[in-house]
């Protein structure tokens, strides 16, 4: 009877876990729909501001701006965007692994962690953490991206860093997402712009206003892409958890029935044996 009671307890526990996983999957589904809409809505703006910046930089290429032009990259900043929570499969681990692989190319790397899981993974790897932005929440705002961008531009303009790279997870679909590492700063715009342009105000003033907005937009887009990827990863992870819990309940139910049948058979044999002894 003790074994029977133990199996019944395990069945109830697994069913309770399945209920929690099912609720988390439902929440992730709703959040994914909202995040996917945000990603799709900001991509055209990100692409357009990049094209505008290319035109301005090409026409004003003689201007000397601290955030423009290639330079020797010895000490770089690596921004790693991950989540604040777990329960999302290998989502957080994958982007940190991608960032570490890219960072191996440089002599010295300082990390900027965005998200508690990014901070935890980098600390576990004993990496140099220059700064951390955590507690971003479920709703990504442009102010968050503006704060991160301001810090990165200051670090590059003041001298400690030679370049800034951005590691995040790009969202494609529910089942397709992949970590990427992109160079963020300094801006290295190649190619030629067609047509002649007259700037009002001057090209220097246009660049001074456009470059920060471009960096903020890229970071904002990366935060949205990462958040959508996190929700899709959590949704699939919880779906797998629900399926695995169902399979475990089925196995435990078979064990429960087998043990109960064995107990009933044993009791019947005892009754039959007792009756035979009386006769």
N, C-alpha and C positions, 0 to 999 in steps of 0.2 A: 504493500500500500504506500510505503514511503517513496518508492521509485515512481509509482503512478502519480503521486502528488507533485513530485519534482518535475515530471514531464508536463503536467497541466500548468504549473507555474511558468515554465519556459514558454509554452504556447501563448499564454496571456501576455507575457512580457514582449514577445516578438510581435504580437498583434498590436500592442500599444506603440511600439517603435514604428510599425508600419503606418499607423494613424498619423504620427508626427511627421514622418517622411512624406506622406500624402498631402498633408497641410502645407509643408514647406514647398512641395512641388507646385501646388496651386498658387501660392504667393509668388514664387519665382516666375510662373507663367504670366501673371499679371504684370509684374515688374519688367519682364522681358519685352512685352508688347509696348510698354511705355518707352523703354530704353531704345528699342529698335526704331521707333518713330523719331526719337530725338537724333539718333545717328543719321538717319536718312535725311532729316531736315537740315542738318548743319554741313553735310558734305559738299553741296554746291557752293556754299559761301566760302568754305575752306579752299576749294579749288580756284574760285574766282579771285580771292585776295592774293593767292600765290601768283596768278597770272598778272595781276596789277603790279605786284611788287617786282616781278621780273622786268616789266616795262620801265618802271621808275629807276631801278638799279642800272639797267643797261644805258638809259639816256643820261643818267647822272653817275656813270662809272668812274669819273675822275674825282668824285667826292671821297673823302676819307672818313669813314664811319667805323667806330670801334666794334660793331657787330657784323661788319662785312669783310669779305675777302678771306682767302685761305691763309693758314699759318701753321707752323710746326706744332704738332699735337703731342706734347709730352705729358702734361697733366690735364686730364679731362674729367668732366663731371658726367656721371651716368645716372640719369633719372629712371627709376624703376617703378612702374605703375602696376599695382596689384590691388587686392581687395582688403577690406577690413575684417571680413569673416571667412570662415572655412566652409566645410560641407559642400565643396564645389569640385570634387575630383582633383585632378592635377593642374587646375587652372593657375594657382599661385606659384607652384613649383616650376612650371614650364617657362613663365616669363622671367623669373629670376635666373634660371639656367641659361636662357638665351642671352640675358644681359651679361652674365659672368663670362660666357664664351666670347662675346664681342669685346669685353673689357680686357681680355688676355692679350690683345694686340698692343696695348699701351703700357708705357713704363710705370705710370702712376695714375690711379683712378680714385676719385672721391664719389661716394654714392649719395644720391638723394632719394629717400624712400617715400613713396606715395602709397599710403595704405598700411595698416598694421601688419598684414601678412608679409608685405615686402620688407618692412623693418625687421620682423622676426626672422625671416629667412636670411637676410644679410647679416644680422647679428650672429646667427647660428654659424654662418660661414666665416665669421670673424673679419668682416670687411670694414673699411673706414667709412663711417656714416657721417657725412658732412651736415645733413639736415634731414628732417622727417616731417611729412605732412600726413597726419592721420585723422580719423574721425570725420571723413568727408560725408558720410551718410549715403542714403539711397538717391537723393536728388542732387545731381551735379549742377552747380551754378557757375556762371561765367566769372564771378568774383573769386571762386576757388582757383580757377585757371590764372586769373590776373595776379593773385598772390604768389603762385608758383613761378610764373613768368618773371615777375619783378625780381625775385630772389636770383633766378638763373642769370638774367641779364646783368645784374649787379656783380655777380661772381665773375662773369666773363669780362665785363668792361673794366673792373678794378684790377684785374691782373692775375688772380690765383689760378684760373683755368685757361686753357688754350682752346677748348672746344666743349660742347655740351651734346650728349647723345640721349635719346629718348627711347626707352624700352617699354612697350605696352602690348596688349593683345588686340589684334585687329579682328573685328567682327565681320563675318561674311553671311552666315546663316545659322540656323539652330544647331546644325551638326558640323559646321565648318568655321573654325576660328584658329588663328595661329599667332604666336608671339613674333614681334618684329623689333628691330633696333634701327632707328633713323637718326641721322645727324640733324640736330636742331640749330645749333649755333657754332661758329659764325655762319652767316648765310653765304652760300656759294652759288650764286645764280649764274648759270651759263646760257649761252644762246644769244640771239639778237632779237630786238623788238622792231617790228615793222612800223613805219610811219614816223612822223615828227610830232613832238609833244611840247607844249608850253605849260609850265607849271605856275600856278598861282595859289598859294605863295611859292617860294623858291623850292628847288629840288631838295635842298637840305632840310627845310621845314617839313616837306612832304614825307621824306624818309624818316625823320624824327618821330612823326606821328604814325606812319604806316608800319614800321618794323615792330614796335611793341605790340600793336594790334595783331600783326601776323603771328608772332610768337604766342600770344595769348590764345589765338584761335586754334593753332596747332595743338597746344596743350589741352585746350577744352575738348577738341575732337578726340584726342587720345583718351581722355578721361571717360568720355561717352562710349567710345568703342570698347574700352576695358570693362565698363560697367555692364554693357550689353553682353559681352562675352562671359562675364562672371555669372549673370543670371541664366544664360543658356547652359553653362556648365553645371550650375547648381540644379537646374531643372532636370537635366539628364541624369545627374548623380542621384537625385531623389527618386527618379523613375526606376533606376536600377535597384535602389534600396528597397522600394516597394515590391518589385518583382522578386528580389532575393528573399525578402521576408515572407512572401507568399509561398515560395518553394520550401523555405525552412518550416513554415507552419504545416505544410503537407507532410513533410518527412516526420516531424514531431507527432503529428496526428496518427500516422502509421505506427510509430513506436508506442504511442499511448494505447492504441487499439490492440497491438500485439501483447503488451504487458497486461492489459485488462483481460484479454482472452486467456493468457497463461494463468492469471490468478483464478479466473472462473473455472478453468479446466482443473487446476489443482484442488480447488474446493470441492468440485464434483467427485474427483478421485478420492478425496478424504471421506466424503459422505458414503460413496460406494464401498470403500474399504471398511468403514465403521459398520455399515449394514451387514456386510459379509461376516464380520467378526461376531456380531450379535447372533446371527443364524448358526 
